[in-house]
Amino acid sequence: MARNLRRVLLIVAVVSWCLVSTLEASEGDADPLYKSCVDQCQKTGCVGDNCFQHCKFSADGKAIDGPWYMQEPLYLRWKQWDCQSDCQYECMMTREEERKRNGEKPTKYFGKWPLKHVYGIQEPLSVAFSALDLAIQFHGWVSYFILVYYNLPLQPNRKTYYEYNGLLHIYAIIVMNSLFWSGVCHSRDVALTERLDYSSATVLAGFSLILAIIRSFSIHDKSAKVLVTVPILAVVATHILYLNFYNLDEGLHRKVIFGIGAVELVVWGVWAALTSHPSKWKLRAFFVSSILTMCLRMLDFPPYKGYVDAHALWRAAGIPLSYLWWSFACDDAVFRTTVLLKKSK
């Protein structure tokens, strides 16, 4: 057991190394050539031979020159694409092409790497992987639901023997909600979608930690559950209120999410090292994979071919993790049900 604990601590130390392994990049939006391009585009509505329909509309989506039926389509107004955002994107891609021809390295614009859009979607691969992960989560939840309510014995009052059943249902709803808003935010990153994405991710991180503590330490007493839950919910609520009503700080948000996630991984890791659970190998595989996935999330490199960045890879890595998690949850339900049935006889 001591050897397993040392392995856990060694793996957790990898996260610290990942924290300092990120790359730095200058801000391309401060480039005079980029700023000049955007200013000129907003006046003319064109960058080179590319002209934009949005520049013929005012900020409220009404046509500057034309009757009411020339108003911008509702789905475009919902995405909040306007003349400025179109000009910024086109000037960014034009400037990056120039930098590439001059042998210069890519740079960030407004703190983010330049990604190519597909049908107005800002991060197409991240959106696709979020949607696929959502589908895997839903499939895992349905499989778990069928297992505990139709394949395993139920108590006389029709409740499951598995004592963590309610927590897993809540987790499923929270994680699918988080993935939905993540996909929306990657589709169009504006203040509203960022707030919804960050808020739902914070709720997911907090509840995942609650679930990890309650399951790992086999907490059944209601007062003990309250003692675990209340402080975590207080941190989650404070962070969400701060983001939504004071400062939408991405850097702080990442630190909070990584901090909560690190504590959660330590809890799962210690239990994985000490438990005699029949499916402990799945728990250990989930723990190690989560560490590596977190490291991947912390990486920061220019997008390959304009599409594949660290965030997209992180989203892709989360898909097999979701399958592994629900596989372990089903095994855990079978294990605990069997144990409790033996005790009741």
Secondary structure, DSSP 4 states (H G I P E B T S, - for coil): -HHHHHHHHHHHHHHHHHHT------BGGG-HHHHHHHHHHHHHSEETTEE-GGGGB-TTS-BSSS-GGGSPPHHHHHHT--HHHHHHHHHHHHHHHHHHHTTPPP-BBTTB-----BTTBSSHHHHHHHHHHHHHHHHHHHHHHHIIIIIS-B-TTS-BS-TTHHHHHHHHHHHHHHHHHHHHHHHS--HHHHHHHHHHHHHHHHHHHHHHHHHHTT---HHHHHHHHHHHHHHHHHHHHHHHHT---HHHHHHHHHHHHHHHHHHHHHHHHH---TTHHHHHHHHHHHHHHHHHHH---PPBTTTB-HHHHHHHHHHHHHHHHHHHHHHHHHHHHHHHHHHH-
